[in-house]
Amino acid sequence: MTRQNPETPKVHRRTVLRAGLAAPAALGLGPIAAHASDQSAQMQVSQSTTTLPPQYYREAGAGPNVIMTHGTLMNHTMFDSQVDALAPNYHVLSYNLRGSTDNYGPGYTLNDLADDCSQVASEFNMQKFVLVGMSMGGFMALKFALKYPKRLKGLVLIGAKAQAYTPEEKAAFGPAFDPLDVDGLLPRSFGEFCVPLVWGPRQAEERPPFVEEWLDYWDTRPARSVYGEYRSWIDKEDLTHRLGEIQVPTLVVHGAHDAVLPVETCAVPLAEGIPNAELCVVDDAGHTCNVEHPEVVNDAMLDFLGSLEDQD
């Protein structure tokens, strides 16, 4: 993925076509799914000193370190398929950011989440690692890469962008998210509002089982926990001018039909701005392409991680 030939395009772009949805039984996904298969349960993991309750993270495998951080409304289980795919050769950790824990109160920033990530990594004896961030997790990963560059071996950014939100975008989000600063649980109407934003158009229409599972999970979320997630990124700073500072190899993964962060205006400039980046566009996928087509994203990540090992 390193491009030394000056005639080679700065960003290698590949589009992965998927004609249909994976069979639900093959997905291994869902907010209430069992986290460990018989195979992964037998894999050795490091001894950690974490104070995180076990329901807030999943750790599996042994080898080079990989940490995964989720997006708004989601939790660490959105990476279950990726953990299963990587654990035979990597030491993998996926964990819940603040909004998906009891410590969900508003008032934290992406910078705070980056500091949390550094602390969690240390607790799990992961001094240097590849950081995977999806959406909000990707926004945090960019902050992390700029604040803790020596801790990173690589970046995987899924459904992310470097730009700040425009006044028009803030105005569009506000009517849906601002009313969530209340006691009580998320209303189902908010979850239904989010379905076409989180998933691709076909998945939103056909409602495969994983969509319904996540809707049921959202029903259990305190409204203010999602409001806090929203507040952490809606006023985020524009990092476009600092992308050139990120020197680690980076894989940018994006759904072709992302309705929240379109490929051409978000993923393309992100990949073009990072010196050593590759862009992988997943067809028939929306914002959460790693859940919609896990096998595609797994293959892209394994190829990318393998290339890092080849460079050592």
Secondary structure, DSSP 4 states (H G I P E B T S, - for coil): -----TTS-SSEEEEE---SPPPHHHH---TTS-S--HHHHTS--------S-GGGEEEE--SSEEEEE--TT--GGGGHHHHHHHTTTSEEEEE--GGGSS---S---HHHHHHHHHHHHHHTT-SSEEEEEETHHHHHHHHHHHH-GGGEEEEEEES--SSPPPHHHHHHHHHHHGGG-SSSBPPHHHHHHHHHHHS-HHHHHH--HHHHHHHHHHTTSBHHHHHHHHHHHHTPPP-GGGGGG--S-EEEEEETT-SSS-IIIIIHHHHHHSTTEEEEEETT--TTHHHHSHHHHHHHHHHHHHHHHHH-
